[in-house]
Structures are given as C-alpha cells and as structure tokens.
Amino acid sequence: IGVWLQEPRNATRFKEAGINVYVGLWEGPTEEQLAGLQAAGMPVICHQNAVGLKHLEDPTIIAWMHGDEPDNAQPVAGGGWGPAIPPANIVADYQRLAASDPSRPVWLNLGQAVANEDWIGRGAPWEDYPEYCKGADLLSFDVYPVAGIQKPDGENYLWYVAKGVDRLRQWSVGKTVWNVIETTRIQSDRKATPSQVRSEVWMSLIHGSQ
C-alpha cells in the first residue's frame, strides 16, 4: 500500500497507518531522504539519479521510476501545452535504467486517459498505449472518479478504476499492473467518501490489480 510523494520525515506515521512503501521523492532521492526512510524502515520507489546509483546495495530502494504521466500533454517553455512524451523515449529510458541496475524493476504510471476517454489532458494517440507498456516492468495509472474526472456525477464512475486495470492488463500482456486510488482528502471541492474509496479498491483487486 503506497503513498505518493510524501515527506520522509512522516514515514513512521505513515507506517503506523498501514503504508508500506513510498512512491516518489520530491527532487530526489537525496541522501537525507534515503536516510530518513531507512531509519523508518520504509521502502521507496524513486528516480534513478546520481544519489540513487550510489545506493545500489541499499534495500530501501525497491524499484526505479519514470517521470509521471508521460501520456499527458506536456508543458512547453513560455506556457501552454505540447504533445505527450513519445513511447520510444520511455522505452529507451527503461533500457538505460535497467542497464544501470538490472536488479530492480522499473515502474511507469500513466494518466487518467487510460480509463477516461474524455480527459482533455491526454496528449498521446490511443495506439501509443501498448507501446508505453513496453517501457516498464510495473505498470499503473491514476484516475480519480469523484474528484478528478471533471464530471458532476463522478460518484457514478467509480468503475473507471476497473476499466483502466483491464486495459493495462490487455496492453501489457502479463506484466504486473497496479493502480492509484483517490483519497478522501484531495484538495478539491469534491472528495471521495471512505465507502467510495473501498469500492474503488475492491473493483481494482477483482479486475487484477496486484
């Protein structure tokens, strides 16, 4: 059960709450961040930077990660949005990460368009998604039906999480599939209830999220 982009100083509290992995470290990993997670006994999935490569023998790092949501439209210099990151770039980065450390898997998280065709932020054509899946060992996506799909009745679309899991399993053919679940406290005027979160988790599991 992971938590996204949180401060290592809070790792002990997250562990007490049942979280057993950190995903992402802000502008990291840094030595200070890894030391804090190691002290708390909290594993992490993080970027493979120079600091990370100095810690190849450190079991605190359990996987490497790409940048988040490469299939979304990407910001361009001077403002505005451009196309998605080409899947060929993701595959090349995957090969580089694996060559630097073949002992750890590489994780890729895609955006909500995996499940939500109406998402205006999608920057990649549909045929690119199976190609993205070639660029990682662990695959996931995020969709927040209540708080993030810009529908007034998002509570009626909780099944989007299952739809996205199905698609990733189809596109990736046998690779490990995860997914990201919205919480009850997203900064939005719409927040999922605990029962809605439980429904999303259950649908994810019965559709094959690992």
Contacts in CASP RR format, 6 or more apart in sequence:
PFRMAT RR
TARGET T0000
AUTHOR 0000-0000-0000
METHOD contacts of the structure
MODEL  1
IGVWLQEPRNATRFKEAGINVYVGLWEGPTEEQLAGLQAAGMPVICHQNA
VGLKHLEDPTIIAWMHGDEPDNAQPVAGGGWGPAIPPANIVADYQRLAAS
DPSRPVWLNLGQAVANEDWIGRGAPWEDYPEYCKGADLLSFDVYPVAGIQ
KPDGENYLWYVAKGVDRLRQWSVGKTVWNVIETTRIQSDRKATPSQVRSE
VWMSLIHGSQ
1 18 0 8 1.000
1 19 0 8 1.000
1 20 0 8 1.000
1 21 0 8 1.000
2 19 0 8 1.000
2 20 0 8 1.000
2 21 0 8 1.000
2 22 0 8 1.000
2 23 0 8 1.000
3 14 0 8 1.000
3 19 0 8 1.000
3 21 0 8 1.000
3 22 0 8 1.000
3 23 0 8 1.000
4 23 0 8 1.000
4 24 0 8 1.000
4 180 0 8 1.000
5 23 0 8 1.000
5 24 0 8 1.000
5 25 0 8 1.000
5 26 0 8 1.000
6 14 0 8 1.000
6 22 0 8 1.000
7 26 0 8 1.000
8 22 0 8 1.000
8 25 0 8 1.000
8 32 0 8 1.000
8 33 0 8 1.000
8 34 0 8 1.000
8 36 0 8 1.000
8 37 0 8 1.000
8 40 0 8 1.000
8 42 0 8 1.000
9 36 0 8 1.000
11 22 0 8 1.000
11 36 0 8 1.000
11 37 0 8 1.000
11 40 0 8 1.000
11 41 0 8 1.000
11 42 0 8 1.000
12 40 0 8 1.000
12 42 0 8 1.000
14 22 0 8 1.000
14 42 0 8 1.000
15 40 0 8 1.000
15 41 0 8 1.000
15 42 0 8 1.000
19 42 0 8 1.000
20 42 0 8 1.000
20 43 0 8 1.000
21 42 0 8 1.000
21 43 0 8 1.000
21 44 0 8 1.000
21 45 0 8 1.000
21 62 0 8 1.000
22 37 0 8 1.000
22 42 0 8 1.000
22 43 0 8 1.000
22 44 0 8 1.000
22 45 0 8 1.000
22 46 0 8 1.000
23 44 0 8 1.000
23 45 0 8 1.000
23 65 0 8 1.000
23 107 0 8 1.000
24 44 0 8 1.000
24 45 0 8 1.000
24 46 0 8 1.000
24 47 0 8 1.000
24 65 0 8 1.000
25 33 0 8 1.000
25 44 0 8 1.000
25 46 0 8 1.000
25 47 0 8 1.000
28 46 0 8 1.000
28 47 0 8 1.000
28 49 0 8 1.000
28 51 0 8 1.000
29 44 0 8 1.000
29 46 0 8 1.000
29 47 0 8 1.000
29 49 0 8 1.000
29 51 0 8 1.000
29 52 0 8 1.000
29 55 0 8 1.000
29 61 0 8 1.000
30 51 0 8 1.000
31 51 0 8 1.000
34 44 0 8 1.000
34 51 0 8 1.000
34 52 0 8 1.000
34 55 0 8 1.000
34 58 0 8 1.000
34 60 0 8 1.000
34 61 0 8 1.000
36 42 0 8 1.000
37 43 0 8 1.000
37 44 0 8 1.000
37 60 0 8 1.000
38 58 0 8 1.000
38 60 0 8 1.000
41 60 0 8 1.000
42 60 0 8 1.000
43 59 0 8 1.000
43 60 0 8 1.000
43 61 0 8 1.000
43 62 0 8 1.000
44 60 0 8 1.000
44 61 0 8 1.000
44 62 0 8 1.000
45 61 0 8 1.000
45 62 0 8 1.000
45 63 0 8 1.000
45 64 0 8 1.000
45 65 0 8 1.000
45 107 0 8 1.000
46 52 0 8 1.000
46 61 0 8 1.000
46 64 0 8 1.000
46 65 0 8 1.000
47 64 0 8 1.000
47 65 0 8 1.000
47 67 0 8 1.000
48 64 0 8 1.000
48 97 0 8 1.000
48 100 0 8 1.000
48 101 0 8 1.000
52 61 0 8 1.000
53 100 0 8 1.000
53 101 0 8 1.000
55 61 0 8 1.000
56 101 0 8 1.000
56 103 0 8 1.000
61 104 0 8 1.000
62 104 0 8 1.000
63 104 0 8 1.000
63 105 0 8 1.000
63 106 0 8 1.000
63 107 0 8 1.000
63 137 0 8 1.000
63 138 0 8 1.000
64 97 0 8 1.000
64 101 0 8 1.000
64 104 0 8 1.000
64 105 0 8 1.000
64 106 0 8 1.000
64 107 0 8 1.000
65 106 0 8 1.000
65 107 0 8 1.000
65 108 0 8 1.000
65 109 0 8 1.000
66 90 0 8 1.000
66 93 0 8 1.000
66 94 0 8 1.000
66 106 0 8 1.000
66 107 0 8 1.000
66 108 0 8 1.000
66 109 0 8 1.000
66 135 0 8 1.000
66 136 0 8 1.000
67 109 0 8 1.000
68 109 0 8 1.000
69 109 0 8 1.000
69 110 0 8 1.000
69 111 0 8 1.000
69 142 0 8 1.000
70 84 0 8 1.000
70 85 0 8 1.000
70 87 0 8 1.000
70 89 0 8 1.000
70 90 0 8 1.000
70 108 0 8 1.000
70 110 0 8 1.000
70 124 0 8 1.000
70 132 0 8 1.000
71 84 0 8 1.000
71 85 0 8 1.000
71 110 0 8 1.000
71 111 0 8 1.000
71 113 0 8 1.000
71 114 0 8 1.000
71 122 0 8 1.000
71 123 0 8 1.000
71 124 0 8 1.000
71 128 0 8 1.000
71 129 0 8 1.000
71 132 0 8 1.000
72 84 0 8 1.000
72 111 0 8 1.000
72 113 0 8 1.000
72 121 0 8 1.000
72 122 0 8 1.000
72 123 0 8 1.000
72 124 0 8 1.000
73 81 0 8 1.000
73 82 0 8 1.000
73 83 0 8 1.000
73 84 0 8 1.000
73 121 0 8 1.000
73 122 0 8 1.000
73 123 0 8 1.000
74 81 0 8 1.000
74 82 0 8 1.000
74 83 0 8 1.000
74 84 0 8 1.000
74 85 0 8 1.000
74 123 0 8 1.000
75 81 0 8 1.000
75 82 0 8 1.000
76 82 0 8 1.000
81 121 0 8 1.000
82 123 0 8 1.000
83 123 0 8 1.000
83 124 0 8 1.000
84 122 0 8 1.000
84 123 0 8 1.000
84 124 0 8 1.000
84 128 0 8 1.000
86 128 0 8 1.000
87 124 0 8 1.000
87 128 0 8 1.000
87 131 0 8 1.000
87 132 0 8 1.000
87 134 0 8 1.000
87 135 0 8 1.000
88 131 0 8 1.000
90 108 0 8 1.000
90 132 0 8 1.000
90 135 0 8 1.000
90 136 0 8 1.000
91 131 0 8 1.000
91 134 0 8 1.000
91 135 0 8 1.000
93 135 0 8 1.000
94 106 0 8 1.000
94 108 0 8 1.000
94 134 0 8 1.000
94 135 0 8 1.000
94 136 0 8 1.000
97 106 0 8 1.000
98 106 0 8 1.000
105 136 0 8 1.000
105 137 0 8 1.000
105 138 0 8 1.000
105 176 0 8 1.000
106 135 0 8 1.000
106 136 0 8 1.000
106 137 0 8 1.000
106 138 0 8 1.000
107 136 0 8 1.000
107 137 0 8 1.000
107 138 0 8 1.000
107 139 0 8 1.000
107 140 0 8 1.000
107 178 0 8 1.000
108 132 0 8 1.000
108 133 0 8 1.000
108 135 0 8 1.000
108 136 0 8 1.000
108 138 0 8 1.000
108 139 0 8 1.000
108 140 0 8 1.000
109 140 0 8 1.000
109 141 0 8 1.000
109 142 0 8 1.000
109 180 0 8 1.000
110 129 0 8 1.000
110 132 0 8 1.000
110 139 0 8 1.000
110 140 0 8 1.000
110 141 0 8 1.000
110 142 0 8 1.000
110 168 0 8 1.000
111 119 0 8 1.000
111 122 0 8 1.000
111 141 0 8 1.000
111 142 0 8 1.000
111 143 0 8 1.000
112 119 0 8 1.000
112 141 0 8 1.000
112 142 0 8 1.000
112 143 0 8 1.000
112 144 0 8 1.000
112 148 0 8 1.000
112 149 0 8 1.000
112 160 0 8 1.000
113 119 0 8 1.000
113 121 0 8 1.000
113 122 0 8 1.000
113 123 0 8 1.000
113 124 0 8 1.000
114 129 0 8 1.000
114 141 0 8 1.000
114 143 0 8 1.000
114 164 0 8 1.000
114 167 0 8 1.000
114 168 0 8 1.000
115 141 0 8 1.000
115 143 0 8 1.000
115 160 0 8 1.000
115 161 0 8 1.000
115 163 0 8 1.000
115 164 0 8 1.000
115 167 0 8 1.000
116 143 0 8 1.000
116 149 0 8 1.000
116 160 0 8 1.000
118 149 0 8 1.000
118 150 0 8 1.000
119 149 0 8 1.000
120 150 0 8 1.000
124 132 0 8 1.000
129 167 0 8 1.000
129 171 0 8 1.000
130 171 0 8 1.000
130 172 0 8 1.000
132 171 0 8 1.000
133 139 0 8 1.000
133 168 0 8 1.000
133 171 0 8 1.000
133 172 0 8 1.000
133 175 0 8 1.000
136 175 0 8 1.000
137 175 0 8 1.000
137 176 0 8 1.000
138 175 0 8 1.000
138 176 0 8 1.000
138 178 0 8 1.000
139 168 0 8 1.000
139 172 0 8 1.000
139 175 0 8 1.000
139 176 0 8 1.000
139 177 0 8 1.000
139 178 0 8 1.000
140 168 0 8 1.000
140 177 0 8 1.000
140 178 0 8 1.000
140 179 0 8 1.000
140 180 0 8 1.000
141 164 0 8 1.000
141 168 0 8 1.000
141 179 0 8 1.000
141 180 0 8 1.000
142 179 0 8 1.000
142 180 0 8 1.000
143 149 0 8 1.000
143 160 0 8 1.000
143 161 0 8 1.000
143 164 0 8 1.000
143 179 0 8 1.000
143 180 0 8 1.000
144 182 0 8 1.000
144 186 0 8 1.000
144 192 0 8 1.000
145 151 0 8 1.000
145 154 0 8 1.000
145 155 0 8 1.000
145 157 0 8 1.000
145 158 0 8 1.000
145 159 0 8 1.000
145 160 0 8 1.000
145 161 0 8 1.000
145 182 0 8 1.000
145 192 0 8 1.000
145 200 0 8 1.000
146 154 0 8 1.000
146 155 0 8 1.000
146 158 0 8 1.000
146 182 0 8 1.000
146 190 0 8 1.000
146 191 0 8 1.000
146 192 0 8 1.000
146 193 0 8 1.000
146 196 0 8 1.000
147 182 0 8 1.000
147 186 0 8 1.000
147 188 0 8 1.000
147 190 0 8 1.000
147 191 0 8 1.000
147 192 0 8 1.000
148 182 0 8 1.000
148 186 0 8 1.000
148 188 0 8 1.000
148 190 0 8 1.000
149 157 0 8 1.000
149 160 0 8 1.000
151 157 0 8 1.000
154 190 0 8 1.000
155 192 0 8 1.000
155 196 0 8 1.000
158 196 0 8 1.000
158 199 0 8 1.000
158 200 0 8 1.000
158 203 0 8 1.000
159 203 0 8 1.000
161 179 0 8 1.000
161 181 0 8 1.000
161 200 0 8 1.000
161 203 0 8 1.000
161 204 0 8 1.000
162 203 0 8 1.000
162 204 0 8 1.000
162 206 0 8 1.000
162 207 0 8 1.000
164 179 0 8 1.000
165 177 0 8 1.000
165 179 0 8 1.000
165 204 0 8 1.000
165 207 0 8 1.000
165 208 0 8 1.000
165 209 0 8 1.000
166 207 0 8 1.000
168 177 0 8 1.000
168 179 0 8 1.000
169 177 0 8 1.000
169 207 0 8 1.000
169 208 0 8 1.000
176 210 0 8 1.000
177 208 0 8 1.000
177 209 0 8 1.000
177 210 0 8 1.000
178 209 0 8 1.000
178 210 0 8 1.000
179 204 0 8 1.000
179 209 0 8 1.000
181 197 0 8 1.000
181 200 0 8 1.000
181 201 0 8 1.000
181 204 0 8 1.000
182 192 0 8 1.000
182 197 0 8 1.000
182 200 0 8 1.000
183 192 0 8 1.000
183 197 0 8 1.000
184 191 0 8 1.000
184 192 0 8 1.000
184 193 0 8 1.000
184 194 0 8 1.000
184 197 0 8 1.000
185 191 0 8 1.000
186 192 0 8 1.000
192 200 0 8 1.000
END
